[in-house]
Amino acid sequence: MEHIERLCTLFTDNIHDIIRDMLVNISNVGVIAGGSMVYALNNFVPVASVGDIDVFVNNKENYITIMNIIRSYFNEVDYYIISLKPNIIMNIVLPEQRVHIQLIWWEFSDPMNIIDNFDFDYVQCAFHQREVIMTHACLVSHMNREVSIITRTCAERYLLSARVRKALAKGFRVPWIVDVTNDNQPRREMSIDSLFRCRYPSVIVKTNTNIFK
């Protein structure tokens, strides 16, 4: 349960006991996956790089169960909900906490089916019913602290730059990024500094790499 303990450090000390019990109960019903689990599994990932804990469910019953679990630990006057997509994605904002809990209703058959569809290899990890689930690519990525595989969909949907910023913030190298903010100039390696200076940087992969999943 050390992974749950690590997730507790995302919250203020005074509610660690509450968060620990709540996350255990939540993970017995739903699947905690993505960036928060990268933090839970790796001591080198900074606290500031985590903004929420993503919890996935695949049916209405589990969706309602998790909402009831949260209500059992916090009075409804103490938290509020931001509906990003009504009845699909709910952001639960806990009192005086920087990190939110994001409840996501998504069709999946098992936890591996969720993480295998994530855009970058390093986030393909999850926690469900007291077990850690991860792809082999994710394990290798964590060992090397490097992003090696992305989905082609990510690049085609202009999500790449945002995903790259998150990976860098979590301490992972992204060696295949080049700067294409000006196609008339020679392409060069993009540094972390230049990436963060660009609000919406355009990035592509090196032509001699094969990172697409």
Order of alpha helices (4+ residues) and beta strands (2+ residues): alpha-alpha-beta-alpha-beta-alpha-beta-beta-beta-alpha-beta-beta-alpha-alpha-alpha-beta-beta-alpha-beta
